[in-house]
Amino acid sequence: MCSERWAGASGGLDFGGVMTIALESMAVSMPEVKGHPNRAGFRGVLTVVDAPSQRAPSGSGGRRVVLPRRVAEAALPSLLGMALDYAPSFDRHDVRRKVGVITSAEIVGRNLEVGGYLYARDFPEIVEEIGKEGRVKIPTLSQERDKGGAPAAIAAQTEGSRLRASLAEAVERLRSLTSGLRASREGGVPFLRAESEGAGAAGLGMSYEVTDVVLADRRAKVWTLTKVTFTGAAILRKSKAAYQDTWIELCG
């Protein structure tokens, strides 16, 4: 774990009767294994509560969304033990590429903060990328490039890997589209992923995945979520995240 967590803690810091920080947290107790080669601690902000997303997440039909604090608090248990995934281009979710696990989650102010472990030995390139770009580092487009102008990390992939990634992205987009159309007919929202199109902030952030979504008013311009179940999260570029204030970094 990156820092000590209090499982199930709630409340705040009181100075002279003034509540300054509201806190809800939960954690899974993991045995400490000093120097474990396949564990690299991470922490970061997964999303912001009580504030509209800057962009529309995947699955929302072009609408921005609000995750109220009380809804996020109720869903915290479903977030523990869920996987952290990524796509090689860091521009979307890919639930088949699970590179870590979330072991703690807490709401501090408006930030839903998470922590856990990356599979460092299985995915050393992910650990290296977060080490370079986490939190305050430079964006992917400024990395060393090959002769064709592509980032070196991406250029190093084989043609087969790039083709599989492209096909997987196409399939995922089609699934998202068909799910959205089906949801419109059935009046429900099967899932949301806080990924988005367009440019924005530099660096790496995170994006949540939720299902069993219930809305306050489906006709509203900004959807307010009244119930969700977290099914995981993804590492992606901030420019592709629906919430621009997320971040991720390595920790001891």
KEDRENFI-407505 format. One record per residue (C-alpha): x, y, z; residue in three letters. Coordinates in steps of 0.1 Angstrom, whole numbers, padded with zeros to 4 digits, always signed. Example, Ala and Ser with C-alpha at 12.3 -4.5 7.8 and 13.67 -1.06 7.14 Angstrom:
% KEDRENFI-407505
+0123-0045+0078Ala/+0137-0011+0071Ser/
This chain:
% KEDRENFI-407505
+0000+0000+0000Met/+0012+0035-0007Cys/+0001+0048+0027Ser/-0018+0036+0057Glu/-0056+0034+0051Arg/-0084+0031+0076Trp/-0109+0006+0063Ala/-0145+0018+0066Gly/-0135+0052+0082Ala/-0158+0081+0078Ser/-0159+0116+0092Gly/-0137+0146+0090Gly/-0110+0168+0106Leu/-0126+0193+0131Asp/-0107+0224+0141Phe/-0127+0246+0164Gly/-0160+0231+0154Gly/-0153+0238+0117Val/-0154+0207+0094Met/-0126+0212+0069Thr/-0122+0178+0052Ile/-0149+0152+0045Ala/-0136+0117+0043Leu/-0150+0083+0034Glu/-0126+0054+0028Ser/-0124+0017+0024Met/-0095-0007+0019Ala/-0086-0043+0013Val/-0059-0056+0037Ser/-0030-0070+0016Met/-0001-0088+0033Pro/+0032-0069+0029Glu/+0058-0087+0009Val/+0090-0067+0009Lys/+0106-0064-0025Gly/+0078-0083-0043His/+0089-0082-0080Pro/+0054-0081-0094Asn/+0040-0053-0072Arg/+0045-0016-0078Ala/+0023+0007-0057Gly/+0002+0034-0074Phe/-0022+0061-0062Arg/-0042+0088-0079Gly/-0075+0105-0084Val/-0100+0084-0103Leu/-0128+0109-0106Thr/-0144+0140-0091Val/-0178+0139-0073Val/-0205+0165-0072Asp/-0192+0181-0104Ala/-0201+0176-0140Pro/-0176+0159-0162Ser/-0157+0182-0186Gln/-0166+0159-0215Arg/-0192+0132-0222Ala/-0181+0097-0212Pro/-0184+0067-0235Ser/-0220+0053-0232Gly/-0237+0085-0223Ser/-0250+0094-0257Gly/-0230+0127-0258Gly/-0242+0139-0224Arg/-0219+0150-0195Arg/-0225+0133-0162Val/-0224+0140-0125Val/-0215+0114-0099Leu/-0229+0126-0066Pro/-0209+0120-0034Arg/-0235+0099-0018Arg/-0237+0077-0048Val/-0200+0073-0050Ala/-0199+0065-0013Glu/-0225+0038-0017Ala/-0205+0023-0046Ala/-0171+0023-0029Leu/-0172-0014-0018Pro/-0177-0024-0055Ser/-0145-0007-0065Leu/-0122-0027-0042Leu/-0105-0056-0059Gly/-0114-0043-0093Met/-0088-0043-0121Ala/-0069-0014-0136Leu/-0066-0017-0174Asp/-0051+0002-0203Tyr/-0048+0003-0241Ala/-0013+0007-0257Pro/-0023+0041-0271Ser/-0036+0053-0237Phe/-0067+0066-0254Asp/-0094+0042-0242Arg/-0104+0014-0219His/-0094-0022-0228Asp/-0109-0046-0202Val/-0088-0075-0216Arg/-0055-0058-0206Arg/-0056-0058-0168Lys/-0023-0044-0154Val/-0031-0038-0118Gly/-0056-0041-0089Val/-0074-0014-0068Ile/-0070-0021-0030Thr/-0081+0012-0015Ser/-0106+0039-0023Ala/-0115+0071-0004Glu/-0133+0103-0010Ile/-0114+0134+0002Val/-0132+0166-0005Gly/-0144+0161-0041Arg/-0117+0137-0052Asn/-0123+0099-0053Leu/-0088+0087-0046Glu/-0077+0052-0052Val/-0045+0031-0046Gly/-0033-0003-0053Gly/-0007-0023-0072Tyr/+0005-0026-0108Leu/+0018-0059-0120Tyr/+0054-0046-0124Ala/+0071-0077-0136Arg/+0043-0086-0161Asp/+0040-0050-0174Phe/+0073-0032-0169Pro/+0065-0008-0197Glu/+0034+0005-0179Ile/+0054+0011-0147Val/+0080+0030-0168Glu/+0054+0050-0186Glu/+0037+0061-0154Ile/+0070+0069-0139Gly/+0077+0092-0168Lys/+0043+0107-0173Glu/+0025+0104-0139Gly/+0010+0135-0124Arg/+0033+0163-0135Val/+0053+0148-0163Lys/+0053+0157-0200Ile/+0028+0144-0225Pro/+0032+0113-0247Thr/+0036+0134-0279Leu/+0069+0149-0266Ser/+0086+0115-0261Gln/+0115+0103-0282Glu/+0103+0094-0317Arg/+0114+0071-0344Asp/+0123+0081-0379Lys/+0086+0080-0390Gly/+0076+0104-0362Gly/+0058+0079-0340Ala/+0065+0077-0303Pro/+0093+0052-0297Ala/+0073+0031-0273Ala/+0045+0026-0298Ile/+0069+0022-0328Ala/+0086-0006-0310Ala/+0054-0027-0311Gln/+0052-0053-0338Thr/+0028-0049-0368Glu/+0007-0077-0354Gly/+0004-0060-0320Ser/-0007-0027-0337Arg/-0032-0046-0359Leu/-0047-0064-0329Arg/-0049-0031-0310Ala/-0067-0014-0339Ser/-0091-0043-0343Leu/-0098-0043-0306Ala/-0105-0006-0306Glu/-0129-0010-0335Ala/-0148-0038-0318Val/-0150-0018-0286Glu/-0164+0012-0304Arg/-0190-0009-0321Leu/-0200-0025-0288Arg/-0203+0009-0273Ser/-0225+0021-0302Leu/-0248-0009-0302Thr/-0251-0008-0264Ser/-0261+0028-0266Gly/-0287+0021-0292Leu/-0301-0008-0272Arg/-0301+0013-0240Ala/-0321+0040-0258Ser/-0348+0015-0268Arg/-0349-0001-0234Glu/-0347+0031-0214Gly/-0316+0020-0194Gly/-0279+0027-0193Val/-0259-0006-0193Pro/-0225+0009-0186Phe/-0205+0041-0186Leu/-0168+0046-0191Arg/-0153+0080-0183Ala/-0133+0082-0215Glu/-0139+0108-0241Ser/-0128+0121-0275Glu/-0109+0153-0281Gly/-0078+0172-0269Ala/-0072+0185-0234Gly/-0048+0183-0205Ala/-0014+0166-0209Ala/-0001+0136-0189Gly/-0018+0104-0177Leu/-0049+0102-0157Gly/-0076+0076-0149Met/-0111+0067-0159Ser/-0138+0047-0141Tyr/-0160+0019-0155Glu/-0195+0015-0141Val/-0225-0006-0148Thr/-0261-0010-0133Asp/-0264+0027-0139Val/-0296+0045-0128Val/-0303+0081-0138Leu/-0323+0108-0121Ala/-0336+0121-0155Asp/-0326+0105-0188Arg/-0339+0136-0207Arg/-0316+0160-0188Ala/-0287+0177-0206Lys/-0264+0166-0179Val/-0270+0131-0165Trp/-0271+0128-0127Thr/-0262+0092-0117Leu/-0283+0079-0087Thr/-0268+0044-0086Lys/-0237+0027-0101Val/-0216-0004-0096Thr/-0179+0000-0102Phe/-0164-0027-0125Thr/-0129-0013-0129Gly/-0108+0016-0141Ala/-0084+0025-0168Ala/-0051+0044-0172Ile/-0054+0068-0201Leu/-0042+0102-0213Arg/-0060+0131-0196Lys/-0069+0144-0230Ser/-0091+0113-0235Lys/-0107+0114-0200Ala/-0141+0128-0194Ala/-0127+0142-0161Tyr/-0096+0163-0167Gln/-0085+0165-0131Asp/-0076+0129-0126Thr/-0040+0117-0122Trp/-0019+0086-0114Ile/+0016+0082-0099Glu/+0039+0055-0086Leu/+0045+0053-0049Cys/+0066+0032-0025Gly/
